[in-house]
Amino acid sequence: MGDAGWLTFTPPLFHSPLGAPATYGAIELTGNTQQAVTAAVLGLLPRLLPFGINPKTQEWVTASTPLRERISDAAELNAPLERITHPDFEWVQSVAPH
């Protein structure tokens, strides 16, 4: 989950062995493919509370806040979770041509 409360993704990364300071993408996605994957990922789960002040509790939501405390509506989250954890789940997303 990202700091804005939405599920995010990053392409796989190559981490250089032996601690050399070199990390880079293992694959390259076209801009259209990245937009399609982002749209698909955003459609999987509802938004959680973003970082900042929780409007209900007035407490800070940070990177250390457990995900369960970032859920604003458990019922709204449970249905998509059940759907994406089903063994037959698949998601098809079209990619705009170049």
C-alpha positions, 0 to 999 in steps of 0.5 A: 500500500502506498502513502496515498492509501492505494495499492501500488506496484513496482516492476521487478528490480535487479539488485547488484550482488555484494552490496554494489550500489546498483539497483535497476529495473529487471524489465522495462514497461512502455508508458501505456503498459505501465498505465494499464497495470496501474489502472488494474492494480488500483481497481483491485482493492479500495483505498485505505487511510493515507498517511497524515491525520486520521480524520476519525481518531485525530492520530497520525497514520504513518509507514509504521501504522499497521495496515489493519488500522488503515482500513476505514471500512472492513466490509468494503475491503472484505469483498474484494479480498475474497474475490482476489484470493479465490483460486480462479481469480484473474484480471484482464486489462487492455493496453492502449496501442502506442 
